Amino acid sequence: MIDQSFVLIVAAGKGSRMQSDLPKQYLLMNGKPVLMHTIEKFYTSTKQPHIIIAIDPAMEYFWKSLCQEYKFTIPHDITYGGETRFQTVKNGIAFIKKKQLNLQEIAIAVHDAARPLIATNTIDLAFEQVKVSKAVIVARSCTDSVRMTTADTNYAIDRNHIWLVQTPQIFEGGLLETAYEQDEEATFTDDASVVERLGIPIHIVIGDYKNIKITYPEDLEIAQIYSKV
């Protein structure tokens, strides 16, 4: 039975597509760093999971100085990112294991640092669902027309069967540990794809269009607008 919750906020990326020397998770949104907004969402959720951030070790001093500057006191642990997202999440799982917990009794959420607008009720709903399903992702239905391409042609497919995947993605801890014992593959684009390789079905919790991932400069402007809606 799951009776404890953790969230690993992946914040080790370089954010090269933001056209900024500073990784996107440290850029300001409404007067403070994006990563602080993201942490606050989980802290203010009903579930209040234990918060762990995975950062580039070279940015640890900078992050701690930001916490002092912005008087940011929400409790959180720090672990370090790897060369890839897969390795970063694997490091986070190892960090949690050091706490000598029974992983079968905890839920571990993995969330992108650059998704600061996740709704707290979505967080709570996903954590509740993982008690039943063991593997849960937040996603939203597709509203655009969609086409599939092959080497020779392209054709329309039914968008009603397409879901746009977001985070958090939440798993029973023992399951996530087992999944990340697999060798890394290029097809592992998120945690659900790693877990799914074990033959585990993935449950979808409906997300919010505002839960965007800040990737390009214009995304930060959009996020600032959404945060006030």
Order of alpha helices (4+ residues) and beta strands (2+ residues): beta-beta-beta-alpha-beta-alpha-beta-alpha-beta-alpha-beta-beta-beta-beta-alpha-alpha-beta-alpha
